Amino acid sequence: MIEISRRSALAVLAGGVVSTGVAYATVSSFSDEDLVRVTLEKYLGKLNIRIEHLQQFVLAFRDRNPWNFPSEKLSDAVTLVEELKLGAARRLLPRRKREDLLHFDRWVIAEFHMLTDYA
């Protein structure tokens, strides 16, 4: 039988708390620009766009389509999943959330082509 000391249990617990804190800090630091960037790169490949231009596009997109952005928590989660190249994890979401994200993706791509000279 394996014996676990109190010190080992506390070390594991402390590690879990630290990992949770780091994960929360990472996820909460994402912005709308990050979500739009990973969405565009998912469909168009690596973008060569300055951050100022991306910010201008996101502001224009948000002004034209404020209802299209997913909730903040969903947005942060999707950004993290796409950054880690785990896009298949979207299938684990409820059907309605998947549809909302697909709708958002389509609008971002359409508006990007209309509002920029990317093409």
Beta strands, then each sheet from edge to edge (+ up, - down):
end
